[in-house]
Amino acid sequence: MYLEKAVWLLKTQIEFVKWKIKQTIPARRQLKWVGEMIELVELVYALHAMGRFGDISIKKLFDVICEMFDCKIKNFYHLFWDIRNRTKGDRAVFIDKMKEALIQKMEEADNRKY
């Protein structure tokens, strides 16, 4: 009987530890990039170009962003090359779409009745 209670107690504690580990996983690991990888590359290069993360290498920035958004981009230099090779007026396609989406969201908020 004591052995059964000890086994039950150990199983309960193991389940508690498993639950506690799940609770302590950083929230950033729960984010998932669901867009195209080339869009993320465009965004990261734009942030890097603006110096928003200080003096950090583009590779280090991609390492951090990819960890945060749970994705892998091994060929970001190549994807940036593809972005650079777009026609002059359409080089920042994703950034332009982001701007349009943000403006639309602000206009919708402006038109809401409270």
N, C-alpha and C positions, 0 to 999 in steps of 0.2 A: 504494500500500500504506500509506504514512504517512497519507494523507488518510483512508482507511478506518479506521485505528486512532484517529485524532483524532476522527472522527465517533462511533465506538463509545464512546470515552472521554467525550465530551460527553453522549451519550445516557445513559450509566451515571451520570454525575454529576447529570443532570437527574432521573433516577428516584430517586437517593439524596436529593436535596433534597425531592422530593415526599413521599417516605417520612418524612423528618425533620419536615416541616411537619405531617403527620398525627400524629406522635408528640407534638408540642408543643401540640396543641389541648387546652385545659383540660378536665379530666374533667367539669366541670359542664355543658359543652355536650352531653355524652353522655346526660344525664338527659332523660327525656320524661314529661310529665304525661299519664297515660292515663285519669284519672278525668274526671268531669264538671267543667266550668268553674265551675259554681256551688259545687261542693265546694271547689275551690281558693280561690275568693273567700271562702267561710266560714272556711277555715283561715287565710288571710292576715289577714283582719279580726280573728280571734281573737288571732293573734300580735301584731298591732299594738295591740290593746286592752290586752294584757298588758305592752306596752312592751318586748318581748324584743329589739328591735333599736335601742333607744334612741330618741332624738328624731328620727325620720325621718317624712317625709310618707307618707301612704297611697299616693299616686301613685308616689313613688320606690320604695317597698317593692314595689309591683306590677311596676314596671320591672325591678327586680333579680330577683324571683321568676320572672317570665315569661322572662327571659333564661336563668336557671338551668334552668328546666324546659322550655325550648324550646316556649313556647306564646304565644298572643296573646289578651289580654283587653282589648278596647277599651271595654267597657261595664260595668266592675266596679261603678261606682256604681249602675247600674240593677239588676245582679244582687244587690247588697247590699240594695237596696230590696225586691226579691222575698223575700229572706231575712227582712227585718224584717216583711214582711206575712204571714208564716206565723202559724199559730195560736200563742198564747202558750206552750203546753207543748212545741211541736215546732219551735222556732225554730232550734236548733243541731243539726240532723239529722246532718250529717256528723261533727261533733265527738263527738256521742253514739255514732255507729258506730265512730269511732276508739277511743274509750274501751273499748267492748265488745270490739273486736278485740284491743286491747292486753291487757286482763284475761284473755281467752281464751288468748292466746299465753303469758302468764305462768303460767296454770294448767296448760297443756300441759307447759311446762318443769318445773313443780313435780312433775308426775306421771311424768316420764320416769325410767326406771331407768338408772343409769350403771354 
